[in-house]
């Protein structure tokens, strides 16, 4: 009996020692999960999560192009999240040509006043892929420019999960397709997402490396 009692006591001590360690581990994991889900963790930076397969928190901006976004100010992720999408884009140094095009088409107020939309925003480098003569002609043709720009807008907020495989109606009354996984997504089999899931006050923005052309 004494031996049995001694053995039970030893097991009880062992369990008592292990339980706090398990709770500490769970607390640590919960803390990490909370932080990655946008929770408040002291000292956490408001920068995109580094692409890392399944560990990516897809509610935060991701992709190689995110590195060029300013760390603070109106053009930062935090700053863009406070402004409607056309205003937010005007504060991003990589979207100057897009902002000019939106102004030429008279769409700034339309985009700013829309609700819960997704914008695929071509970078300046994306517009530079278009021959200058063709781009100048497009910028001078308000009807054609409006069709191209509204083709980059979907009337709902799209998550990266939805972009893995889907076809979506655009404001140009035609569809675009998306595919991919992890941190790699392609639109219409040609335009790569270089910085995804960027929040603005009324839209989710996916910055892309090629201008999307609507079907003629």
Secondary structure as the mmCIF struct_conf table of DSSP 4:
data_model
#
loop_
_struct_conf.conf_type_id
_struct_conf.id
_struct_conf.beg_label_comp_id
_struct_conf.beg_label_asym_id
_struct_conf.beg_label_seq_id
_struct_conf.end_label_comp_id
_struct_conf.end_label_asym_id
_struct_conf.end_label_seq_id
HELX_RH_AL_P HELX_RH_AL_P1 UNK A 2 UNK A 36
TURN_TY1_P TURN_TY1_P1 UNK A 37 UNK A 38
TURN_TY1_P TURN_TY1_P2 UNK A 42 UNK A 43
BEND BEND1 UNK A 47 UNK A 47
HELX_LH_PP_P HELX_LH_PP_P1 UNK A 48 UNK A 51
HELX_RH_3T_P HELX_RH_3T_P1 UNK A 53 UNK A 55
TURN_TY1_P TURN_TY1_P3 UNK A 58 UNK A 59
BEND BEND2 UNK A 60 UNK A 60
STRN STRN1 UNK A 62 UNK A 62
BEND BEND3 UNK A 63 UNK A 63
HELX_RH_3T_P HELX_RH_3T_P2 UNK A 64 UNK A 68
BEND BEND4 UNK A 69 UNK A 69
BEND BEND5 UNK A 71 UNK A 73
TURN_TY1_P TURN_TY1_P4 UNK A 74 UNK A 75
BEND BEND6 UNK A 76 UNK A 76
HELX_RH_AL_P HELX_RH_AL_P2 UNK A 77 UNK A 82
BEND BEND7 UNK A 83 UNK A 83
HELX_RH_AL_P HELX_RH_AL_P3 UNK A 85 UNK A 90
TURN_TY1_P TURN_TY1_P5 UNK A 91 UNK A 91
TURN_TY1_P TURN_TY1_P6 UNK A 93 UNK A 94
HELX_RH_AL_P HELX_RH_AL_P4 UNK A 96 UNK A 105
TURN_TY1_P TURN_TY1_P7 UNK A 106 UNK A 106
HELX_RH_AL_P HELX_RH_AL_P5 UNK A 108 UNK A 113
BEND BEND8 UNK A 116 UNK A 116
STRN STRN2 UNK A 117 UNK A 122
HELX_RH_AL_P HELX_RH_AL_P6 UNK A 124 UNK A 128
TURN_TY1_P TURN_TY1_P8 UNK A 129 UNK A 129
BEND BEND9 UNK A 130 UNK A 130
HELX_RH_AL_P HELX_RH_AL_P7 UNK A 132 UNK A 140
HELX_RH_AL_P HELX_RH_AL_P8 UNK A 142 UNK A 150
TURN_TY1_P TURN_TY1_P9 UNK A 151 UNK A 152
STRN STRN3 UNK A 153 UNK A 154
BEND BEND10 UNK A 155 UNK A 156
HELX_LH_PP_P HELX_LH_PP_P2 UNK A 157 UNK A 159
HELX_RH_AL_P HELX_RH_AL_P9 UNK A 160 UNK A 163
TURN_TY1_P TURN_TY1_P10 UNK A 164 UNK A 164
STRN STRN4 UNK A 165 UNK A 169
STRN STRN5 UNK A 170 UNK A 170
TURN_TY1_P TURN_TY1_P11 UNK A 171 UNK A 172
BEND BEND11 UNK A 173 UNK A 174
STRN STRN6 UNK A 175 UNK A 181
TURN_TY1_P TURN_TY1_P12 UNK A 182 UNK A 183
STRN STRN7 UNK A 184 UNK A 187
TURN_TY1_P TURN_TY1_P13 UNK A 188 UNK A 190
STRN STRN8 UNK A 191 UNK A 199
BEND BEND12 UNK A 201 UNK A 202
STRN STRN9 UNK A 203 UNK A 208
BEND BEND13 UNK A 209 UNK A 210
#
